[in-house]
Amino acid sequence: MNELGPRRLLVLGGTGFLGARVVSAAAELQHEVLVASRGLNERGAPPPGRAQAVVLDLSEAGTCEDLIIEFRPHSIINCAALARPDLCESSPELAQTVNAGLPDRLARLAFSEGIRLVHVSTDLVFDGEPPRPSGYRESDPASPVSTYGLSKLEGDRRILEGCPSALVVRLPLLYGGTSGEADGASGSIAAALKRGKSLSLFTDEYRTPLDVSEAARAMLELDAGEARGLLHVGGPRSISRFDLGLLVLRNLGIESDESSGLLHGVTRQELDLKPQRPRDVSLDSRLARDQVSFRLSTPEDRLLAPGFNK
Ligand SMILES: NC(=O)c1ccc[n+]([C@@H]2O[C@H](COP(=O)([O-])OP(=O)(O)OC[C@H]3O[C@@H](n4cnc5c(N)ncnc54)[C@H](OP(=O)(O)O)[C@@H]3O)[C@@H](O)[C@H]2O)c1
């Protein structure tokens, strides 16, 4: 792995759940950061540190190309996406434009300009029936069951065809704070529980969740390294959404679900699943362990750590 010297980074989608953490972590490392996103004002906060920001609709061809030529980043980190599966189902053309068309444009430009390109993808490119208990490896064929997964897989393909030196990081379900915004797996569960809303969560749907701040830190280390192609960066443990919900309850100081009555475990069969949800998209991330300098935490490590994101 290379040393993390200061670099000039363009973070696309740097206002999103993941992108904002990438920008904060990059600012802490003294990188020069330019954030390009559509709604910089929606989340209110200015970018941290020395980060600069521009508002762009990245779905429009030509928008980021001029910016890249002008800013001449060492790296482009693409966190921009239509990342909500329900929105992808209702707007499949937009999903294709943002999740596949944008990566296509970025790959061509990064290749012709010799710029490092790190693109974020998802475990939802898989169909949910992993070929082994340890989960999906990079070499396993992807076969998405949703419009979101299909558009993201197309993005992966176009990145690697257009820029073979690029890195596509496939991330798992991301969780983060339980106090602030309702973003991410733990935030959305916590926000509902704090409103006293009871939740039904799947007991038989599995992911390898990762703390969003650790994902951001790993992305920056990988950007500074030489990895290329596909890389899975999932958490070290496969758990159900219901078990993640129990950890969020404990993080909020509610020790017993039975007494709270707030969480209900349901099976996939009990609910009408639309859009299609894969059963088990756990990622086997053994290759990433050699590329990242720190140990990725389990949800227990993070959510039960004293004061985590409260
Ligand atoms: N969250 C997860 O659990 C998870 C899991 C696996 C993989 N991922 C991947 O991680 C990446 C980031 O996801 P996220 O959860 O951080 O999503 P997010 O919170 O929805 O952020 C997406 C970012 O992209 C920007 N964006 C979308 N369309 C745009 C457009 N047309 N022009 C300019 N900016 C645009 C958004 O800006 P606006 O807010 O202004 O629209 C936002 O900054 C995605 O590639 C996603 O597939 C996420």
The ligand as a Tripos MOL2 file, in Angstrom:
@<TRIPOS>MOLECULE
LIG
   48    52     1     0     0
SMALL
NO_CHARGES

@<TRIPOS>ATOM
      1 N1        -25.8610    3.3640    1.5330 N.am      1 LIG1
      2 C1        -25.5750    2.0780    1.4260 C.2       1 LIG1
      3 O1        -25.9330    1.2570    2.3030 O.2       1 LIG1
      4 C2        -24.7740    1.5740    0.2510 C.ar      1 LIG1
      5 C3        -24.4790    0.1950    0.2080 C.ar      1 LIG1
      6 C4        -23.7080   -0.2940   -0.8530 C.ar      1 LIG1
      7 C5        -23.2680    0.5570   -1.8370 C.ar      1 LIG1
      8 N2        -23.6110    1.8890   -1.7930 N.ar      1 LIG1
      9 C6        -23.1330    2.7380   -2.8820 C.3       1 LIG1
     10 O2        -22.4550    3.8330   -2.3090 O.3       1 LIG1
     11 C7        -22.6030    4.9800   -3.1690 C.3       1 LIG1
     12 C8        -23.1290    6.1460   -2.3530 C.3       1 LIG1
     13 O3        -24.4010    5.7760   -1.8040 O.3       1 LIG1
     14 P1        -25.0930    6.6700   -0.6740 P.3       1 LIG1
     15 O4        -25.8320    5.7510    0.2090 O.co2     1 LIG1
     16 O5        -24.1100    7.6120   -0.1060 O.co2     1 LIG1
     17 O6        -26.1640    7.4580   -1.5560 O.3       1 LIG1
     18 P2        -26.7890    8.8920   -1.3080 P.3       1 LIG1
     19 O7        -26.7680    9.2620    0.1270 O.co2     1 LIG1
     20 O8        -28.1040    8.8880   -2.0200 O.co2     1 LIG1
     21 O9        -25.7880    9.8550   -2.0750 O.3       1 LIG1
     22 C9        -25.7280    9.8960   -3.4680 C.3       1 LIG1
     23 C10       -24.9980   11.1500   -3.8730 C.3       1 LIG1
     24 O10       -25.0560   11.2590   -5.3160 O.3       1 LIG1
     25 C11       -25.5260   12.5540   -5.6520 C.3       1 LIG1
     26 N3        -26.2500   12.5340   -6.9120 N.ar      1 LIG1
     27 C12       -27.2070   11.6710   -7.3030 C.ar      1 LIG1
     28 N4        -27.6440   12.0050   -8.5240 N.ar      1 LIG1
     29 C13       -26.9340   13.1050   -8.9100 C.ar      1 LIG1
     30 C14       -26.9200   13.9000  -10.0600 C.ar      1 LIG1
     31 N5        -27.7240   13.6680  -11.1030 N.pl3     1 LIG1
     32 N6        -26.0660   14.9510  -10.1140 N.ar      1 LIG1
     33 C15       -25.2410   15.2080   -9.0630 C.ar      1 LIG1
     34 N7        -25.2030   14.4790   -7.9490 N.ar      1 LIG1
     35 C16       -26.0470   13.4420   -7.8790 C.ar      1 LIG1
     36 C17       -26.4430   12.9140   -4.5110 C.3       1 LIG1
     37 O11       -26.7180   14.2880   -4.4860 O.3       1 LIG1
     38 P3        -28.2070   14.7360   -4.0110 P.3       1 LIG1
     39 O12       -28.3110   14.3210   -2.5590 O.co2     1 LIG1
     40 O13       -28.2140   16.1820   -4.2020 O.co2     1 LIG1
     41 O14       -29.1700   14.0100   -4.8890 O.co2     1 LIG1
     42 C18       -25.6250   12.4470   -3.3290 C.3       1 LIG1
     43 O15       -24.6100   13.3770   -3.0350 O.3       1 LIG1
     44 C19       -23.5250    4.5450   -4.3070 C.3       1 LIG1
     45 O16       -22.7440    4.1600   -5.4050 O.3       1 LIG1
     46 C20       -24.2270    3.3200   -3.7440 C.3       1 LIG1
     47 O17       -24.6110    2.4420   -4.7850 O.3       1 LIG1
     48 C21       -24.3470    2.4200   -0.7650 C.ar      1 LIG1
@<TRIPOS>BOND
     1     1     2 1
     2     2     3 2
     3     2     4 1
     4     4     5 ar
     5     4    48 ar
     6     5     6 ar
     7     6     7 ar
     8     7     8 ar
     9     8     9 1
    10     8    48 ar
    11     9    10 1
    12     9    46 1
    13    10    11 1
    14    11    12 1
    15    11    44 1
    16    12    13 1
    17    13    14 1
    18    14    15 2
    19    14    16 1
    20    14    17 1
    21    17    18 1
    22    18    19 2
    23    18    20 1
    24    18    21 1
    25    21    22 1
    26    22    23 1
    27    23    24 1
    28    23    42 1
    29    24    25 1
    30    25    26 1
    31    25    36 1
    32    26    27 ar
    33    26    35 ar
    34    27    28 ar
    35    28    29 ar
    36    29    30 ar
    37    29    35 ar
    38    30    31 1
    39    30    32 ar
    40    32    33 ar
    41    33    34 ar
    42    34    35 ar
    43    36    37 1
    44    36    42 1
    45    37    38 1
    46    38    39 2
    47    38    40 1
    48    38    41 1
    49    42    43 1
    50    44    45 1
    51    44    46 1
    52    46    47 1
@<TRIPOS>SUBSTRUCTURE
     1 LIG1         1 GROUP 0 **** ****
